[in-house]
Amino acid sequence: MRKSLAVLAVLGAFSVAGAHDFWLAGQNDDKLRVQIGFGDGFATCEPIDKQRENNFEIPVVIDKNGKKIELKRTSENYKFEGEKQPEGVYIITGQYKPTFWTEDKSGKWHMGGTKDTIKDAKFCRRATMLAKGVINTQAGDLITKPVGERLELVPLENPVNFKANKPFKIKVLFEGKPLANAAVEGAPDGFLEDMSAFYGMTDDKGEIEVMALKPGPWILKARNKLAFSDPKKCDEETIIASFAFEVK
């Protein structure tokens, strides 16, 4: 009992109230389909708030040869489609564009504002979110190779091998180099909002061993915080990367 209470306390301590997750889900059936997930309830994808719709780049699907497959937005702003592809492994990547958020002395946050444009500015953050997913996971090493995102989670084996209660390794890269001492957290489909079912830190090689406790969709996230290049304009740069996958 004592051990269980300690674990629950850690989960609560590392939750981030009010934070939104960003992930990508896809399938290749009669068409190539990709959905943007953005919210507190992984893994349910829902329409994106109109105010933030243009903050997202159109997702990109990459095949085993490095070719980028074009997608078009459907009538629903979080759904995208392309031509059906041959069976195989495909990586999906997407970005929530770098966006300034500035808090004034009253506690109100202003999207797009900086310390030199918002009256009574107290704190400014430039936030970027990067997401990666996988479609039609089969034998092959495509997903174990970096795609070049600024912050990226790279599985060290094909997720087709991921099973509940069996450890697997993830590598975290920042600007192409291993990121040591990076916090990695994760949760399965339907887990408590703003809570993590997994938490750990990367080693000196930027690697971490993860164990998913139940089958189904999972999301892993890593973040890196940096001082902003111009302190008169903004205080901090935060980059968050996610990787969504299935566990058997």
Long-range contacts (C-beta under 8 A, 24 or more apart in sequence): 10-199, 11-195, 11-196, 11-197, 11-199, 12-195, 14-183, 14-185, 14-196, 14-199, 15-194, 15-195, 15-196, 16-194, 17-194, 18-194, 19-194, 21-219, 21-221, 21-242, 22-94, 22-96, 22-129, 22-130, 22-131, 22-240, 22-242, 23-131, 23-133, 23-219, 23-242, 23-244, 24-59, 24-92, 24-93, 24-94, 24-131, 24-132, 24-133, 24-244, 25-92, 25-133, 25-217, 25-244, 26-59, 26-61, 26-90, 26-92, 26-133, 26-135, 27-135, 27-136, 28-84, 28-85, 28-87, 28-90, 28-135, 28-136, 29-84, 30-84, 31-81, 31-82, 31-83, 31-84, 32-61, 32-69, 32-71, 32-81, 32-82, 32-83, 32-84, 32-85, 32-90, 32-135, 33-79, 33-80, 33-81, 34-59, 34-61, 34-71, 34-79, 34-80, 34-81, 34-82, 34-92, 34-133, 35-78, 35-79, 35-80, 36-78, 36-79, 36-80, 36-94, 36-131, 37-78, 37-244, 38-78, 38-96, 40-193, 40-194, 41-190, 41-193, 42-187, 42-189, 42-190, 42-191, 42-217, 42-219, 42-244, 43-189, 43-190, 43-217, 43-219, 43-244, 45-78, 45-79, 46-78, 47-76, 47-77, 47-78, 48-77, 48-78, 50-77, 51-111, 52-111, 53-77, 55-96, 55-97, 55-99, 56-94, 56-95, 56-96, 56-97, 57-94, 57-95, 57-97, 58-94, 59-92, 59-93, 59-94, 60-92, 60-93, 60-94, 61-85, 61-90, 61-91, 61-92, 61-135, 62-90, 62-91, 62-92, 62-93, 62-142, 62-147, 63-88, 63-90, 64-88, 64-89, 64-140, 64-142, 87-136, 87-138, 88-136, 88-138, 88-140, 89-134, 89-135, 89-136, 89-137, 89-138, 89-140, 89-142, 89-143, 89-158, 90-134, 90-135, 90-136, 90-142, 91-132, 91-133, 91-134, 91-135, 91-142, 91-143, 91-147, 92-131, 92-132, 92-133, 92-134, 92-135, 93-130, 93-131, 93-132, 93-147, 93-149, 94-130, 94-131, 94-132, 95-128, 95-129, 95-130, 95-131, 95-149, 96-127, 96-128, 96-129, 96-130, 96-131, 97-128, 98-126, 98-127, 98-128, 99-126, 99-127, 99-128, 100-124, 100-125, 100-126, 100-127, 100-234, 101-125, 101-126, 101-127, 102-234, 114-233, 114-234, 115-232, 115-233, 115-234, 115-235, 116-232, 116-233, 123-235, 123-236, 124-228, 124-233, 124-234, 124-235, 124-236, 125-234, 125-235, 125-236, 125-237, 125-238, 126-228, 126-234, 126-236, 126-237, 126-238, 127-237, 127-238, 127-239, 127-240, 128-237, 128-238, 128-239, 128-240, 129-239, 129-240, 129-241, 129-242, 130-239, 130-240, 130-241, 130-242, 131-241, 131-242, 131-243, 131-244, 132-241, 132-242, 132-243, 132-244, 133-243, 133-244, 133-245, 134-159, 134-244, 134-245, 137-245, 137-246, 146-173, 146-176, 148-176, 149-241, 150-174, 150-175, 150-239, 151-179, 151-222, 151-223, 151-224, 151-239, 151-240, 151-241, 152-241, 153-184, 153-220, 153-221, 153-222, 153-241, 153-242, 153-243, 155-243, 155-245, 156-207, 159-245, 159-246, 159-247, 162-212, 162-245, 162-246, 162-247, 162-248, 163-215, 163-247, 163-248, 164-212, 164-213, 164-214, 164-215, 164-247, 164-248, 165-211, 165-212, 165-213, 166-211, 167-209, 167-210, 167-211, 168-209, 168-210, 168-211, 169-207, 169-208, 169-209, 169-210, 170-207, 170-208, 170-210, 170-220, 170-243, 171-202, 171-205, 171-206, 171-207, 172-202, 172-206, 172-207, 172-208, 172-222, 172-241, 173-206, 174-224, 174-239, 177-206, 178-202, 178-204, 178-205, 178-206, 178-207, 179-206, 179-222, 179-224, 180-204, 180-205, 180-206, 182-206, 182-222, 182-223, 182-224, 183-222, 183-223, 184-208, 184-210, 184-220, 184-221, 184-222, 185-220, 185-221, 186-210, 186-212, 186-218, 186-219, 186-220, 186-221, 187-218, 187-219, 188-212, 188-213, 188-214, 188-216, 188-217, 188-218, 188-247, 189-216, 189-217, 189-218, 212-247, 214-247, 215-246, 215-247, 215-248, 216-246, 216-247, 217-244, 217-245, 217-246, 217-247, 218-244, 218-245, 218-246, 218-247, 219-243, 219-244, 220-245
